[in-house]
Amino acid sequence: MRLQGLPADLRQQIKDARAKRGWGQRELGGAVGLQQPHISAIESGEVVPRFDTLLDIVRVLNLDLLVVPREFVPAVQSLIRAQQEPEGSEERSLYAGNNEDAGEERKEPQ
């Protein structure tokens, strides 16, 4: 089965990262050596870029591609979502137990 376009979520991440930098498609294209219509075709799913082109695009946007075993994908996605939460949201230690308050110091047994 041949890929008909990059997955929609990857294309959206590229668009979001480009917008976050304040770049249009022309600026992204200039940074990676592609014309604006080609960037548009990649973002719309009309064109599947070569792997090296995709790497250039994600890296210039301060992203990267990562190969993860499928069973770990939900955990990795959860970590990414946690890092993207708005500032001021309550932060909790990764090592805090379910019933421990993240703000309390843990006391060692004596």
N, CA, C and O of each residue as an XYZ file, in Angstrom:
440
protein
N       0.839     -1.179      0.000
C       0.000      0.000      0.000
C       0.890      1.250      0.000
O       1.740      1.413      0.875
N       0.694      2.095     -0.950
C       1.506      3.307     -1.098
C       0.843      4.467     -0.361
O      -0.372      4.656     -0.429
N       1.666      5.235      0.340
C       1.194      6.393      1.093
C       0.647      7.442      0.129
O       1.323      7.819     -0.829
N      -0.573      7.913      0.377
C      -1.204      8.919     -0.484
C      -0.890     10.343     -0.055
O      -1.193     11.286     -0.785
N      -0.301     10.511      1.093
C       0.052     11.825      1.619
C       0.544     11.597      3.038
O       0.324     10.532      3.614
N       1.198     12.578      3.591
C       1.606     12.442      4.994
C       0.353     12.331      5.849
O      -0.687     12.883      5.491
N       0.433     11.623      6.977
C      -0.727     11.547      7.869
C      -1.194     12.955      8.262
O      -0.387     13.871      8.419
N      -2.503     13.103      8.414
C      -3.091     14.418      8.703
C      -2.510     15.047      9.969
O      -2.286     16.256     10.008
N      -2.264     14.242     11.001
C      -1.732     14.826     12.240
C      -0.308     15.349     12.054
O       0.055     16.359     12.657
N       0.498     14.689     11.240
C       1.857     15.168     10.964
C       1.799     16.454     10.147
O       2.546     17.396     10.413
N       0.918     16.495      9.160
C       0.776     17.715      8.361
C       0.328     18.883      9.240
O       0.796     20.008      9.065
N      -0.577     18.616     10.182
C      -1.052     19.669     11.077
C       0.066     20.149     12.001
O       0.177     21.344     12.274
N       0.887     19.228     12.478
C       2.020     19.622     13.324
C       2.995     20.516     12.563
O       3.536     21.470     13.121
N       3.212     20.206     11.304
C       4.094     21.034     10.480
C       3.482     22.432     10.333
O       4.173     23.436     10.505
N       2.189     22.491     10.016
C       1.521     23.794      9.856
C       1.565     24.591     11.158
O       1.857     25.787     11.149
N       1.272     23.922     12.288
C       1.275     24.606     13.585
C       2.659     25.138     13.943
O       2.791     26.260     14.431
N       3.694     24.326     13.699
C       5.068     24.747     14.015
C       5.486     25.913     13.115
O       6.178     26.831     13.556
N       5.061     25.865     11.863
C       5.375     26.959     10.936
C       4.694     28.248     11.409
O       5.316     29.309     11.437
N       3.422     28.148     11.775
C       2.675     29.322     12.243
C       3.263     29.865     13.549
O       3.313     31.077     13.756
N       3.703     28.965     14.420
C       4.290     29.386     15.697
C       5.537     30.241     15.474
O       5.819     31.146     16.259
N       6.268     29.959     14.424
C       7.463     30.748     14.085
C       7.098     32.041     13.369
O       7.948     32.902     13.143
N       5.818     32.164     13.014
C       5.392     33.348     12.274
C       5.735     33.272     10.797
O       5.801     34.298     10.119
N       5.954     32.069     10.295
C       6.329     31.865      8.903
C       5.120     31.510      8.064
O       4.204     30.823      8.516
N       5.136     31.994      6.833
C       4.212     31.515      5.826
C       4.865     30.348      5.098
O       5.987     29.952      5.413
N       4.156     29.812      4.134
C       4.715     28.702      3.359
C       5.941     29.141      2.570
O       6.862     28.351      2.363
N       5.959     30.393      2.130
C       7.095     30.906      1.370
C       8.372     30.912      2.230
O       9.443     30.535      1.754
N       8.251     31.344      3.500
C       9.412     31.384      4.398
C       9.917     29.984      4.705
O      11.124     29.747      4.723
N       8.995     29.052      4.947
C       9.408     27.668      5.196
C      10.106     27.106      3.965
O      11.159     26.478      4.075
N       9.523     27.333      2.800
C      10.138     26.863      1.559
C      11.537     27.424      1.373
O      12.458     26.710      0.977
N      11.688     28.722      1.665
C      13.009     29.348      1.533
C      14.029     28.730      2.468
O      15.204     28.605      2.120
N      13.582     28.344      3.656
C      14.499     27.764      4.646
C      14.962     26.368      4.250
O      16.037     25.934      4.665
N      14.167     25.658      3.453
C      14.536     24.283      3.069
C      14.796     24.122      1.569
O      15.046     23.014      1.094
N      14.735     25.234      0.826
C      15.050     25.178     -0.599
C      13.926     24.670     -1.479
O      14.179     24.052     -2.513
N      12.686     24.921     -1.082
C      11.529     24.509     -1.887
C      10.675     25.728     -2.219
O      10.689     26.722     -1.494
N       9.944     25.644     -3.305
C       9.017     26.710     -3.677
C       7.746     26.616     -2.826
O       7.394     25.534     -2.355
N       7.064     27.736     -2.632
C       5.840     27.784     -1.832
C       4.780     26.786     -2.316
O       4.149     26.141     -1.479
N       4.554     26.630     -3.630
C       3.532     25.658     -4.054
C       3.845     24.217     -3.610
O       2.936     23.427     -3.353
N       5.129     23.895     -3.528
C       5.511     22.546     -3.091
C       5.209     22.371     -1.595
O       4.727     21.317     -1.180
N       5.490     23.396     -0.790
C       5.156     23.349      0.643
C       3.646     23.205      0.797
O       3.175     22.424      1.624
N       2.894     23.950      0.009
C       1.433     23.867      0.049
C       0.955     22.447     -0.280
O       0.054     21.918      0.372
N       1.561     21.850     -1.284
C       1.167     20.496     -1.690
C       1.516     19.468     -0.615
O       0.776     18.504     -0.422
N       2.620     19.661      0.080
C       2.994     18.761      1.179
C       2.004     18.917      2.324
O       1.507     17.925      2.855
N       1.713     20.169      2.711
C       0.812     20.418      3.831
C      -0.625     19.974      3.546
O      -1.358     19.616      4.468
N      -1.024     19.996      2.287
C      -2.392     19.579      1.944
C      -2.507     18.070      1.731
O      -3.613     17.535      1.647
N      -1.372     17.386      1.643
C      -1.388     15.943      1.433
C      -1.375     15.534     -0.025
O      -1.481     14.347     -0.334
N      -1.246     16.499     -0.928
C      -1.206     16.187     -2.356
C       0.113     15.549     -2.756
O       0.167     14.763     -3.702
N       1.179     15.887     -2.035
C       2.527     15.408     -2.343
C       3.117     14.777     -1.100
O       2.983     15.307      0.003
N       3.772     13.639     -1.284
C       4.531     13.015     -0.198
C       5.990     13.368     -0.429
O       6.571     12.978     -1.441
N       6.596     14.114      0.516
C       7.991     14.511      0.300
C       8.941     13.333      0.453
O       8.617     12.339      1.103
N      10.114     13.454     -0.153
C      11.163     12.472      0.086
C      11.521     12.528      1.563
O      11.294     13.538      2.229
N      12.084     11.436      2.068
C      12.418     11.376      3.495
C      13.388     12.482      3.891
O      13.199     13.116      4.929
N      14.421     12.727      3.092
C      15.386     13.768      3.452
C      14.741     15.155      3.445
O      15.125     16.015      4.237
N      13.777     15.379      2.571
C      13.055     16.652      2.549
C      12.199     16.798      3.798
O      12.153     17.869      4.403
N      11.523     15.724      4.182
C      10.714     15.752      5.399
C      11.597     16.049      6.613
O      11.220     16.846      7.472
N      12.755     15.419      6.687
C      13.685     15.698      7.790
C      14.107     17.165      7.801
O      14.153     17.791      8.860
N      14.412     17.709      6.633
C      14.784     19.130      6.559
C      13.651     20.006      7.080
O      13.895     20.945      7.838
N      12.430     19.715      6.686
C      11.281     20.522      7.098
C      11.092     20.461      8.604
O      10.994     21.500      9.257
N      11.039     19.256      9.164
C      10.769     19.168     10.604
C      11.915     19.748     11.422
O      11.676     20.363     12.461
N      13.131     19.570     10.982
C      14.269     20.076     11.764
C      14.370     21.597     11.716
O      14.737     22.216     12.715
N      14.058     22.206     10.589
C      14.103     23.669     10.525
C      12.977     24.264     11.387
O      13.053     25.425     11.789
N      11.949     23.481     11.665
C      10.845     23.903     12.532
C      11.087     23.505     13.988
O      10.187     23.604     14.822
N      12.301     23.058     14.286
C      12.688     22.643     15.639
C      11.871     21.447     16.123
O      11.519     21.349     17.298
N      11.581     20.548     15.197
C      10.914     19.282     15.498
C      11.862     18.167     15.093
O      12.950     18.425     14.579
N      11.454     16.940     15.322
C      12.228     15.798     14.853
C      11.289     14.622     14.664
O      10.174     14.614     15.185
N      11.739     13.648     13.927
C      10.994     12.408     13.750
C      11.575     11.385     14.712
O      12.776     11.382     14.978
N      10.721     10.521     15.227
C      11.153      9.548     16.214
C      10.481      8.218     15.927
O       9.268      8.167     15.722
N      11.247      7.149     15.909
C      10.699      5.810     15.731
C      10.492      5.220     17.121
O      11.433      5.110     17.908
N       9.252      4.844     17.412
C       8.874      4.362     18.737
C       8.117      3.047     18.568
O       7.256      2.943     17.694
N       8.423      2.041     19.388
C       7.609      0.821     19.322
C       6.131      1.176     19.537
O       5.806      1.999     20.393
N       5.259      0.567     18.773
C       3.836      0.924     18.808
C       3.232      0.875     20.199
O       2.381      1.700     20.531
N       3.659     -0.079     21.021
C       3.059     -0.169     22.352
C       3.422      1.023     23.240
O       2.765      1.263     24.252
N       4.471      1.776     22.863
C       4.871      2.944     23.644
C       4.294      4.253     23.117
O       4.444      5.292     23.759
N       3.646      4.221     21.977
C       3.115      5.441     21.371
C       2.177      6.192     22.323
O       2.337      7.404     22.466
N       1.208      5.542     22.985
C       0.344      6.295     23.899
C       1.127      6.979     25.023
O       0.803      8.106     25.398
N       2.135      6.325     25.558
C       2.931      6.928     26.635
C       3.708      8.132     26.125
O       3.776      9.155     26.806
N       4.289      8.027     24.946
C       5.044      9.141     24.374
C       4.103     10.308     24.080
O       4.435     11.461     24.356
N       2.929     10.007     23.521
C       1.962     11.072     23.235
C       1.517     11.758     24.519
O       1.328     12.975     24.542
N       1.350     10.997     25.570
C       0.956     11.565     26.861
C       2.034     12.501     27.393
O       1.725     13.576     27.907
N       3.287     12.102     27.275
C       4.394     12.961     27.709
C       4.434     14.264     26.911
O       4.670     15.336     27.468
N       4.205     14.165     25.623
C       4.215     15.361     24.776
C       3.068     16.288     25.160
O       3.261     17.498     25.285
N       1.870     15.725     25.349
C       0.722     16.550     25.761
C       0.995     17.232     27.092
O       0.655     18.403     27.263
N       1.601     16.526     28.033
C       1.893     17.095     29.350
C       2.857     18.270     29.229
O       2.730     19.250     29.964
N       3.814     18.185     28.317
C       4.770     19.276     28.119
C       4.137     20.470     27.419
O       4.639     21.589     27.528
N       3.044     20.245     26.702
C       2.397     21.318     25.954
C       1.286     21.990     26.745
O       0.673     22.937     26.252
N       1.010     21.520     27.968
C      -0.043     22.131     28.777
C       0.314     23.581     29.042
O       1.487     23.924     29.185
N      -0.714     24.438     29.107
C      -0.444     25.855     29.338
C       0.239     26.090     30.679
O       0.048     25.341     31.637
N       1.042     27.152     30.720
C       1.734     27.492     31.963
C       0.704     27.788     33.042
O      -0.396     28.262     32.758
N       1.071     27.508     34.257
C       0.159     27.747     35.370
C      -0.676     26.528     35.704
O      -1.322     26.487     36.752
N      -0.672     25.524     34.819
C      -1.396     24.311     35.159
C      -0.560     23.560     36.194
O       0.667     23.663     36.211
N      -1.225     22.823     37.034
C      -0.547     22.160     38.141
C       0.425     21.114     37.630
O       0.067     20.258     36.820
N       1.652     21.190     38.109
C       2.675     20.234     37.721
C       2.785     19.174     38.796
O       2.724     19.476     39.987
N       2.947     17.934     38.373
C       3.033     16.837     39.313
C       4.262     16.001     39.006
O       4.575     15.751     37.842
N       4.943     15.578     40.025
C       6.134     14.769     39.845
C       5.776     13.456     39.161
O       4.728     12.867     39.424
N       6.661     13.012     38.284
C       6.453     11.722     37.634
C       6.490     10.577     38.639
O       5.935      9.506     38.391
N       7.152     10.810     39.785
C       7.353      9.746     40.751
C       6.357      9.793     41.902
O       6.406      8.944     42.792
N       5.469     10.756     41.900
C       4.478     10.840     42.980
C       3.469      9.713     42.805
O       3.019      9.441     41.691
N       3.119      9.067     43.891
C       2.103      8.016     43.833
C       0.730      8.622     43.624
O       0.558      9.834     43.753
N      -0.249      7.791     43.301
C      -1.589      8.289     43.034
C      -2.204      9.007     44.218
O      -2.972      9.949     44.023
N      -1.894      8.594     45.443
C      -2.529      9.193     46.603
C      -1.640     10.201     47.311
O      -2.028     10.728     48.353
N      -0.451     10.485     46.772
C       0.441     11.453     47.375
C       0.173     12.827     46.800
O      -0.053     12.962     45.598
N       0.194     13.842     47.635
C       0.067     15.204     47.173
C       1.409     15.622     46.598
O       2.437     15.461     47.257
N       1.420     16.151     45.389
C       2.681     16.512     44.733
C       3.416     17.607     45.478
O       4.629     17.745     45.321
N       2.713     18.392     46.287
C       3.348     19.480     46.995
C       3.968     19.082     48.321
O       4.736     19.857     48.891
N       3.661     17.914     48.823
C       4.196     17.490     50.128
C       5.540     16.804     49.952
O       5.781     16.098     48.973
N       6.414     17.036     50.938
C       7.692     16.327     50.932
C       7.464     14.908     51.396
O       6.649     14.651     52.282
N       8.179     14.009     50.801
C       8.086     12.607     51.186
C       9.002     12.370     52.364
O      10.166     12.770     52.333
N       8.499     11.725     53.406
C       9.290     11.462     54.611
C       9.847     10.046     54.556
O       9.144      9.083     54.250
N      11.124      9.959     54.863
C      11.785      8.656     54.885
C      11.439      7.939     56.186
O      11.372      8.586     57.231
N      11.216      6.613     56.157
C      10.981      5.865     57.384
C      12.231      5.878     58.251
O      13.354      5.876     57.746
N      12.019      5.890     59.578
C      13.164      5.932     60.490
C      13.390      4.627     61.180
O      14.317      4.504     61.980
